[in-house]
């Protein structure tokens, strides 16, 4: 009997080890897809302009995956070498902490969660298996270690002085990539406002309110209640304002967006999304509400995948950007890829010059290109960071 148990134990160890080694990259490869395509033709004019831009991407979920982001991978959509090759100056890294089984854009209950299994298979610490706060803190610490180990190639941005340092390094010709941290949904606060203070002290700046399900903050665009801010949600908005943090309304229900606009003292962002008038998808908010966001000084990060732009080619993304400019005004439009967020795209972050080329082809002026690709967010952060 003892020998049988020994064999069974050894087999379990082999199975667990195999899952730990082979499952994470296979999941990553299958969920974060760059569609096969021919290399994009980039003119000398587009290349020269692109290499002189300050580019900001408002949303990637790369911290979720068991991939060394300091090394270039042949799968996924973001890592440091590809950020540098794409001339990205600032990447906002999001923490996904809970996602329902059967995730869809129409309606989701909050009772299931796929991130628990992913955390276990990827070898996250036990504190991140059952605690949503633990998952947010783990991903924040992962980002801070990434910056620390980057040999000066990355800079974590907490305040205006950090941003000015990044701007100086970029102007001096360095390819330093700034990093900021966002939680995708405020459910990691676990109903405790002090958890917002704790994450802020470690470097959290952008507070997403909901993800694919309703939570203690209020209703999701993809939930079941359609409700606005709860009393705890209102408390979160007020505390975020007091701490100098900014709210991300991506995935928020229309009523929640209205409540936030009425309550928040600072302009909001929508880190990744699109325009319902152009792409009639349940992922997108209606145009009238987008105008309200713009009226309060907000910024929309236009996504790169089909549910937000309908046509996910570089030209399709650029036409969504043009639609947003005409709807909201140039100063309210930015980039929000949702890279590594289980979406398929037609280009990864190293290929962002394809957007610059498409903008030139569509008659964008240089000023428009500079604003959309990062100038608007540079201005916003200089105004909003402490």
N, C-alpha and C positions, 0 to 999 in steps of 0.2 A: 504493500500500500504506500509505504513511504517513497519507494522508487517511482510509483505512478504519479504521486503528487509532485515529485521533483521534475518529472518529464512535463507534466501539465504546466507547472510554474515556468519552466524554461521556454515552453511554447508561447505562453502568454507574454513573456519578456520579448521574444522574437517578434510577435505580432504587434505589440505596442511600439517597439523600436521601428519596425517597418512603417507603421502608421505615422510616427513622428518624422521619419526621414522622407518618405515618398508622398504622403497625402498632401501636406501644405503646398508644395510647388505645383502639384497637379490641380489642386483647387484654384490656385492663383492663375495658372495658365488658362484654365477653362472659363474663368469668370471675368478676367481683365484682358480683353482681346483687342488687339489692333488688327483690323481687317486687312487681308492681303491686298497690296496695291503696288503699282509701279512707282518708282521714285518721283517725287514732285519736281517739276522743272521750276527753278528759281532764277529769275533774271539777275543780272549784276546790280541793277537799280534796287530791286527788292532786297537782295542780300545786304547791300551797303546800308539801307535804311533799317532793316531788321537788326543788324548787329549794333546799331546805335540806339535802340529802344531800351526803355526801362520797363520790363514785362512783369506783370503780376498775375498770378493765377490764384483765385479765391478759394479753390476747393479741390483737394485730392485726399483719398482715403488710404494712402500708401502705408501708413503706420499699422494698418490692420493686418498686414501680411508678413509672413516669415521670410523676408527677403532683405539682404544686406543692401540698403539704399546708398551706401558709399561705393558700391561696385555696380558696373553696368550689367544688366541682365538681358537675356534674349526673350523675355516675356514680361508681362505687365506693361505699365505705361509711364512710370516715373522712377528715376533714380538720379543721384547727383550728377554722374557724367552726362546723362541725357538732358537734365535741366541746364547744365552749362552749355551743351552743344546747341540747345534751343534758345540760348541767351535769356533764360528766365532769371530775373533779379530777385523775385520774392515768391515763395510758395507758401500758401496757407495750408497747413496739414490738419485734417479733421480726424477726430476720434469717433468711430462708430462703436457703440457699446451694446446695442440690442437691435435685432432685426427679426421680424416675425417669419415663421414658416409660410411659404406660399406668398411671399411679399408681392404686392401688386399696387398699381396706382389708384385703384377704385376704392377698396375698403379692406381694412385689416383689423383684426382683434389684437389685443396686447398680450394674450396669454401664452404665446409661444416665442421661442428665441433660438436662432441659429448660431449666435455668437458664442454661446456657452460651449458647444461642441468644438467650434473653431479654436477657442482659447485653450481647451484641453489638448487637442491634437497638436497645436503649435507650441505646447510647452510653456504657456504663460504661467506666472506664479499663481499659487492657490488663491491668493487674495483677489485675483481677477476672474476666477471661475464663477463665483456666485454673487459678487458685488459689482454693480454697475459703476459705482464710484471707483472701485479698485481698477476696473478696466480703463476708465478715463485717466486715472493717475498713472497706470502702467504705460499707456501710450504717450503721455506727456513726458515721462521719464525716458522713454525710448527715444523721443525726439531730442531731448536735451543731451543724451549720450551720443546721438548721431552728430549733433553739432560739435560736441566736445572732441569727438574722434575724427573730425573732418580736416584736421590740420589747418584750420583757418579758412577753409573753403566755404564754410557755412557760418552764418551769424544769426543767433536767436534774437528776435526783435520784440522787446517789451515796451519800449517807450520811444519818444521822439529822438532822444540822443542816439539810441541804437540805429534808428532809421537814417539819421543824418550821417552816422558813421558808415552805414551801408552805401549811401549815396556817394560819399567821398571815395570809398574803395572802388565802386563801379566807375566813377569818373576817372580814377587813376589807372583804369584798364584792367583791374582785377575782375575775375569771374566769380566773386563771392555771391552766394545765394542766401538771401534772407529767409528766415523761417518764422512763421507765426502759428499759433495753436488755436483750434476751434473745437468745441464739442458739438456733435451732430445730434441735437436733442438734449434737453436739460434733465432727462431722467436719471443721469448719473448723480445728480444732486440728492436723489433718494429722499426728496421731501424735506431736506435739511438745508436751510439757507446758509449755514456756516460752511457747508461744503463748497459753496460758490467762493467764499472768502479763501478757503484752503487752496482751491485750484488757481484762483487769481494770484495768490502769493507765489505759486510755482511757475506762473507764466501764461495762464489762460487769458486771452483777450476777447475773442469772439464767442458769443453764447448763442448757439442754435437752440431753439425752443422745443421743437418736435422733430420726429423722424417719420417712420411709416405707421405709427400708431398713436392714439391719444395717450397722454400721460398726465402727471399731476400738475403740469403747467397749463394744459388745455387741449384743444382739439387739433388733430393732424389733418392736413389736406387729404390724407389717405386713410383716415381713421373712420369711426362710426358715429361720433357725436356731433361733429361740426361746430362744437362750442368754441367760445373765445377763451380769454384768459380766466383761469381760476383765481381765487384769492391768493394761493401760493404763487401762481404765475405773475400776478401783479407785484407781489413782494420781490420776486426775482428781477423783474424789470427795474424796480426802484433801486435795488441793491446794485445791479449792474451799472446803472447810471451813476450812483454814488461812487463806485469804484473806477469810473472812467472806462468801462467796458462797452462794447458795441453788440447789438442784437442782430442775429441772423434769422430771417423769417423764412428761409427755405423750408419747405414741407409744412408750413403753418397753414391752418384753415383760414379761409377768407375772413371770418369773424375775428380770429385771433390777430390777423394782420391789422384789421381796423382798430382793435383794442390797443395793440402795441403802438400804432401811430398816434393814438389819442393820449397815451400815457408817457411814452419814452421822451426824454429830454434831448436825446442825441439821434442823428440820422441812422437808419438801419441799413444793413446790406441784405441782399438775397444772394447767397454765395454761389448758387448754381441753379439755373432754371431757364425758362423761355417765355414766350408770349403767346397766349391763347389765340389772339387774333390772327397770328401767322400759322401756328401749329396747334390745332384744336385737340389737345391731349389733356387727360386728367392730371398730368404732372404740372401743368402750367396754370398760373393765376390769370384772371381776365384782365383785359387791357385797362379798364376803368380803375381797377385797384392798383395796377402798376403806375398809373398817372398819380394816384394818391401818394404812393411811395416816393415818386420823384418830387412831388410838391413839398415833401418833408426833407428833401435833400438826400434821399437814399440812392443806393447804387445796386444795379443788377449784374451779376456775373452770368453771362450767356454760356450755356452748356454746349458740349460738343457731340451729344448722342441723340439718337433718333426721337426719343420721347419728348425732347425739349425743342428741337429745331425741325423735326420731320425729315429733312434732308441733311444727313450727317457728313456730307463731303465738305472740304474746306470752303467751297463756294456757298454751300447751303448754310454753314455756320456764319459766314460773312453776310449773307442776305438776312439772317436773323438779327445780326448786329445792326444792319442798316434799318431794319424794321424798328428795333428798339430806339435808335437815335431819333427817328421820325416820330415815334410815339411819346418818348419821355424827355428827349433832349440829349445832346452829345455827352454832357458832363455826368450823366447817370448810368453809363454803360461801361462794363468791364468784362473780364474773362472769368469763367467758372467751370473748369473742365469736367469735374467729377471723376478725374482719372483714378484708376484702381478702385472704383466704387461699384464693381460688378456691372460695368457698362462696356459695350463694344464701341470703338471709335475708328475713324479712318486715318488717324495719325496719332503718334505719341508726342510727348513733350519735346523730343529732339527735333521734331518736324514742324515747329510752329511758324517757320518762315513761309510755309504754305498758306497760312492765314494772311500774312503781310502781302504775299504775291496776289492772293485773291482780292484783297482790298484794293490794291493798285489796279487790278483788272476791272474792278467794279467802279472805278472812278473816285475812290476815297482820296481826300487830300492828306498830305503828310501830317497836318495838325490833327485830323480826325484819327488817323492810325496811331499816332503817339498817345492820344487821349485814351482810346479804347484799350490798347494793349497794356497800359499800365499807368499812364499819366493821371487819369482820374483817381485811381486808388492811391497813387503817391500823394496827390493833393489831399485826399480824404484822410489819410493816415497822419500827415503832417498837422492837420487840423484837429484830429480826434485823439491821437496818442497823448498820454500824460507827459 
